[in-house]
Amino acid sequence: MRGFTKSIVSYTWSTSLFGFQQMANFFTPQGWRQPDRATESLEKVTKATAEEMGEVVRSTFRVGDELQRRGIDLTFDLFTMGMFDRGNAATGGSAASPGSSAKGTVSNIADQATSAFTAGLQAVGQTVSIVTQSVGGIVSGQGCAGSQSGPTGWGPVPPPPGN
């Protein structure tokens, strides 16, 4: 228990300092010229953390991460009308063509919002299904009150005869 507690505290401390370091790097003049370096560092740490998760938690993380990324893309597109390049491989986005009209951009944003909303509903459905299966397994498991086959007494007292 002591080692586990030390590991949790160390992980929390290192994560805090790592985030601080990346923000400090980003806000220096050199960081403004190399924003991809901080992005790469954060992506590597995220990937390493996700690899340590169990399959259920990892799939939940992936769905949530995708929703967050789409939400950020949608927010940037709404406020900038698609003027910033999203063609980087990490986000899977594509840059708006220079000649595209505002109407096309708004339509694209609406399509993205619909897609993100649909993905969110699917994620909620998957999460409910996983929780339901987990609870069902716990309730039907050995040793639970609902799974006992015969009558039992209270404490060390045997059940009355004839039951």
N, C-alpha and C positions, 0 to 999 in steps of 0.2 A: 504494500500500500504506500509506503514511503517513497519508493522509486517511482511509482505511478504519479504521485503528487508532484514530485520534483520534475518529472517529464512534462506534465501539464503546465506547470509554472514556467519552465524553460521555453516551451513551445509558444506560450502566450507572449512572453517577453521578447523572444526572437521575432515573432510575427509583427509585434508593435514596432520594434526597431527597424525591421526590414521595410515596413510601410513608410515610416518616417524617412529612412534613407532614400527611398525611391522618390518621395515628394521633394526632398531637398535636392536630389539630383535633377529633377525635372525643372525646378525653379531657379537653377543656376544658368548663367549664359550658355555654358557648354551643353546643358541639358536641353535647352530650347532648340539647339542645332541637332541633337540626337535623341528625339523622343522615342524612337523605336528601341533603344537600348533598355529603357525602363519598362517598356511594354514587354519585351522579350523576357526580362528577369521575372516580372510578375506572372507571365504565362507559364514559365518553367516551374515556379513555386506552386501555382495552381494545379498544374499537371501532376506534380509529385504528390501533392496532398490528395488529389482525386484518386491516384493509384493506390493509396493506402486505405481507401474506403471499401466497405463491403459492396456487393453487387447491387443491393436494393438502394443503399444510400448513394452510390455512384450514379445510378440511373436517375434518381431524384435530383441529384446535383446537376446532371446534364440537362434535364428538362428546365430546371430553374435558371441555370446559366444561360440557356438558349433564350428563354423568355426575357431575362434581363438584357441580354445583348440586343434582341429585337426592340425592346422598349427604348434603349439608348439610341439605336438607329432611328427609330420613329421620332423620338424627341428632337434629335439633331435635324432630321429632315423637316419636321414641322417648323422649327424656328429658323432654319436657314433655307427653306424651300429647296433642299437637295443640292445646295451649292458646294458642300464639302465632299471631297473624294472619299468614298467608302470602298474602294477597289482592293483593299488589302486582303490577303488570303486568310488572315485570322478571323475576320468577321464574315467572310463569304459574300460581301456586298459588291456592288458594281458602281462605278462612277457614273454620274449623270452626264449625258452627252451635252456639249456646249450649246447645241441648237435646240435642246428640248424646251417645250413650252411649260409655263407654270401650271396649266391645266393637266398636262401629262404627269407632272411631279405630284400634284395634289392627288390625282387618281392613283398613282403608285403608292403614295403614303396611305391612302384609304385601304388599298389592297394589303399592305403590310400590317395595318392595324387589325384588319379582319383576320389575317393569318395568325398574328400574335394572340388574338383573343381566342381563336379556335384551338391553338396549341395550349393555351392556358387551361381551357376547359378539359382538354384531353389529359393534361398533367394532373388536374384535380381528380378526374375519374380514375386515373392510374393509382394515385396516392390513396384514394378511398378504397380501391380494390386491394391494395397491399395491406393497408391497415385492417380491413375486414378479414383477410386471410390470416393475418398474424393473430388477431384476437380470436378467431375461430379455432386456430391451432392451440392457443393457450387454454381456452375453455374446454376443448375436447381432449386435452392431454391427460396423461396418467396422473393420478393423485388429486385431481380437482374434484370438488364436491359433486359436480354434475355428472361425473363419469363413474361414480361408485355403483357397484352392482347390487350389493346386499345391504341390509340395514346394519347400522352401527350404533353402539352405545355412546354415551356422553363421557368423555375422558376415559379413565381406566375401568369404568363400570360396563359390563357386557350388556347387550340388548336384552330386553325381556323375552322370555320364552314364547314361542308362537308367532313371532314377527319375521 
